[in-house]
Amino acid sequence: MCLAIPSKVIKIDENNMAEVDTLGVKRKVSLDLMPEPVEVGDYVLIHVGYAMGKIDEKEALESIEVYKKLAKAAMEEEDAISPEELVNEDGPLLYKPPKESEE
């Protein structure tokens, strides 16, 4: 299963690499597998370091809001996570192991 959080393209370099912002986390991804042109400001879905497809801005923003609501609901749990913890420089996190309790 893959979790794709829409990422906004903020920069594209001469090597077809894009810098993207995913819930505040910035990282570089390749545009080499994109079937269509990508421009700064577009939203893309990423898998293992490659942008795989574009997503409409309205749909992207709606998805991001859902992720934020999920994170907010999860913060009410004992092992709470913040929206920023849903993503790291390697991409979206599917599972966060529970913290080991110290006895």
GILINMO-V477351 format. One record per residue. RES is the residue in three letters. SS is DSSP state (alpha for helix, beta for strand, coil for the rest). PSI is psi in whole degrees, -180 to 180 (* if undefined). OMEGA is omega in radians with two decimals (* if undefined). Layout:
res: <RES;RES>
ss: <SS;SS>
psi: <PSI;PSI>
omega: <OMEGA;OMEGA>
This chain:
res: <MET;CYS;LEU;ALA;ILE;PRO;SER;LYS;VAL;ILE;LYS;ILE;ASP;GLU;ASN;ASN;MET;ALA;GLU;VAL;ASP;THR;LEU;GLY;VAL;LYS;ARG;LYS;VAL;SER;LEU;ASP;LEU;MET;PRO;GLU;PRO;VAL;GLU;VAL;GLY;ASP;TYR;VAL;LEU;ILE;HIS;VAL;GLY;TYR;ALA;MET;GLY;LYS;ILE;ASP;GLU;LYS;GLU;ALA;LEU;GLU;SER;ILE;GLU;VAL;TYR;LYS;LYS;LEU;ALA;LYS;ALA;ALA;MET;GLU;GLU;GLU;ASP;ALA;ILE;SER;PRO;GLU;GLU;LEU;VAL;ASN;GLU;ASP;GLY;PRO;LEU;LEU;TYR;LYS;PRO;PRO;LYS;GLU;SER;GLU;GLU>
ss: <coil;coil;coil;coil;coil;coil;beta;beta;beta;beta;beta;beta;coil;coil;coil;coil;beta;beta;beta;beta;beta;beta;coil;coil;beta;beta;beta;beta;beta;beta;coil;coil;coil;coil;coil;coil;coil;coil;coil;coil;coil;coil;beta;beta;beta;beta;beta;coil;coil;beta;beta;beta;beta;beta;beta;coil;alpha;alpha;alpha;alpha;alpha;alpha;alpha;alpha;alpha;alpha;alpha;alpha;alpha;alpha;alpha;alpha;alpha;alpha;alpha;coil;coil;coil;coil;coil;coil;coil;alpha;alpha;alpha;alpha;beta;beta;coil;coil;beta;beta;coil;coil;coil;coil;coil;coil;coil;coil;coil;coil;coil>
psi: <139;136;116;110;128;136;134;129;123;-14;145;130;180;-11;15;30;138;142;128;158;119;102;40;-9;125;137;167;141;155;142;7;-26;5;130;-8;160;147;138;159;134;-18;157;136;159;138;143;125;49;5;133;128;-21;157;156;140;140;-43;-46;-39;-47;-36;-42;-43;-40;-40;-45;-41;-39;-41;-43;-40;-43;-40;-29;-19;-13;165;-44;61;148;149;164;-36;-27;-7;-18;142;-175;-16;-9;-171;145;132;-28;135;114;147;150;139;133;144;123;*>
omega: <-3.13;3.09;-3.11;3.07;3.13;-3.13;-3.12;3.10;-3.12;3.12;3.05;-3.13;-3.07;3.14;-3.14;3.05;3.13;2.93;-3.10;3.09;3.11;-3.12;3.09;3.11;-3.13;3.09;-3.13;3.09;3.12;3.05;-3.04;-3.11;-3.12;3.14;-3.12;3.14;3.11;3.12;3.04;-3.12;3.08;3.02;-3.13;3.01;-2.98;3.03;3.14;3.03;3.12;2.97;-3.06;-3.13;3.09;3.09;3.12;-3.09;-3.13;3.12;3.12;-3.12;3.08;3.12;3.14;3.10;3.10;3.11;3.13;3.11;3.09;3.14;3.13;3.11;3.14;-3.13;3.10;3.12;-3.12;3.13;-3.02;3.02;3.11;3.09;-3.13;-3.14;3.07;-3.05;2.95;-3.06;3.10;3.12;-3.13;3.09;3.11;-3.03;3.04;-3.10;3.12;3.12;3.11;-3.13;3.12;-3.13;*>
